[in-house]
Amino acid sequence: MAPFASRRVLLGALLTGIASPRLARAQAPGAPKRVVATFTVLADMARNVAGEGAVVESLTRLGAEIHDYDPTPQDVARARGADLVLWNGMGLERWFERFFSRVGQVRQAVLTEGVTPIGIGEGPYQNQPNPHAWMSPRLALTYVENIRKALTELDPARAELFAANAAAYSERIRALDATLQARLATIPEERRVLATCEGAFSYLTRDYGLREAYLWAINAEEEGTPRQVRALIDELRRSRPPAVFCESTVNDRPMRQVAREARTRFGGVLHVDSLTAADGPAPTYLRLLEANADTILQAFGAEQASR
């Protein structure tokens, strides 16, 4: 009995030794999933959460205007080949719904899920949500959590990786939020008007106690009507900010006209809808926010004046 029992134990040990590596291999994550985001800012956020756990790309190229983007057949093919598509929602990607109908059954996630929107108060988009919620670092934390959830549902075997990356990235966002709060607080009360081409800064101005002024609500109105131009000139003559700005993806000519007539100056380009190349001022989402603060404060002369 004893020799037989010993042989049975030995056989069990051998089988266990053979089976365990196979089991471990079966449980190990497979190849990284393919993720497509509708524009470069979302793609950068997703890369920070995914790390090496997914391959992330943007449908739109660097510098593209995303509101009325015209997808190419190659974009359709890339989305069809993806395991997950991430998009902003809130009416930002007006092209997306008709685009997605051509793609077929691909998993998708709306990254503004859970965000309480600020409404657009005027023009043809009145009472629609302002879609630029990522311009608030505080709301960016919601984006990060939605990305983490979407990636985890797609690839549960990498849940711990996504959770760790999301936590680390969220800490960096919180730290930048505190820095921006301190820096933008140096703008004197009488100068705290942020005038831009598009009304894309509603969430940022709310977070940091600024007043927002703009030529048009959504970039589809890109040139600005005579009424919009006149209304902004009148506002700027009353509030007298030291500078005005325009977004990198639109024509700044109307705002330069406003600056001349309002007797202020054009303070430079701000980044909202697109990142820049690696050697540009806004190659990542966090650098985009920092670069905008640099441009605003330099044009306002705020930090120098506070020293």
URWOLIN-V634959 format. One record per pair of residues at least 6 apart in sequence whose C-alpha atoms are under 7 Angstrom apart, sorted by the first residue. I is the first residue (numbers start at 0). J is the second residue. If there is no record, write none. Layout:
BEGIN
i = {I/I}
j = {J/J}
END
This chain:
BEGIN
i = {28/28/31/31/31/32/32/32/33/33/33/33/33/33/34/34/34/34/34/34/34/34/35/35/35/35/35/35/35/35/35/36/36/36/36/36/36/36/37/37/37/37/37/38/38/38/39/39/39/39/39/39/40/40/40/42/42/42/43/43/44/44/45/45/46/47/47/48/48/48/48/49/49/50/52/58/61/61/61/61/62/62/62/62/63/63/64/64/65/65/66/66/66/66/67/67/68/75/78/78/79/79/79/82/82/83/83/83/84/84/84/85/85/85/85/86/86/86/87/87/87/88/88/89/89/90/91/108/110/110/110/111/116/116/117/117/118/118/118/118/119/119/119/119/119/119/120/131/132/132/133/134/134/134/135/135/135/136/136/140/143/147/147/147/151/151/151/180/183/185/185/185/186/190/191/191/192/192/192/192/192/193/193/193/193/193/194/194/194/194/194/195/195/195/195/195/195/196/196/196/196/196/196/196/197/197/197/197/197/197/198/198/198/198/201/204/204/213/214/214/214/214/215/215/221/222/223/228/232/232/232/235/236/241/241/241/242/242/242/242/242/242/243/243/243/243/244/244/244/244/244/245/245/245/245/245/246/246/246/246/247/247/247/255/258/258/266/267/269/270/270/274/274/274/274/275/275/276/280/281/281/296}
j = {156/157/52/53/54/53/54/82/53/54/55/81/82/83/53/54/55/56/81/82/83/84/55/56/57/58/78/81/83/84/85/42/56/57/58/84/85/86/57/58/59/85/86/57/58/59/57/59/60/61/273/274/273/274/284/55/56/57/283/284/143/284/55/146/55/164/168/147/161/164/165/161/164/164/157/74/273/274/275/276/248/273/274/275/248/273/248/272/92/272/91/92/93/218/93/94/94/102/84/102/102/103/105/105/106/105/106/107/106/107/108/107/108/109/110/108/109/110/109/110/111/109/111/128/130/130/130/149/142/145/146/142/128/129/128/129/126/127/128/129/125/126/127/128/129/216/126/199/138/202/139/200/202/203/202/203/206/172/176/169/165/161/162/165/157/158/161/207/207/301/302/305/301/240/209/210/209/210/211/212/240/209/210/211/212/243/211/212/213/243/244/212/213/214/243/244/245/213/214/215/244/245/246/254/213/214/215/216/217/218/213/215/216/217/211/210/211/231/223/227/228/231/223/227/249/253/253/257/257/260/261/261/261/263/264/299/263/264/265/266/298/299/258/264/265/266/265/266/267/268/269/251/254/267/268/269/268/269/270/271/268/269/270/265/264/265/298/294/291/287/291/281/282/283/287/281/282/282/290/287/290/302}
END
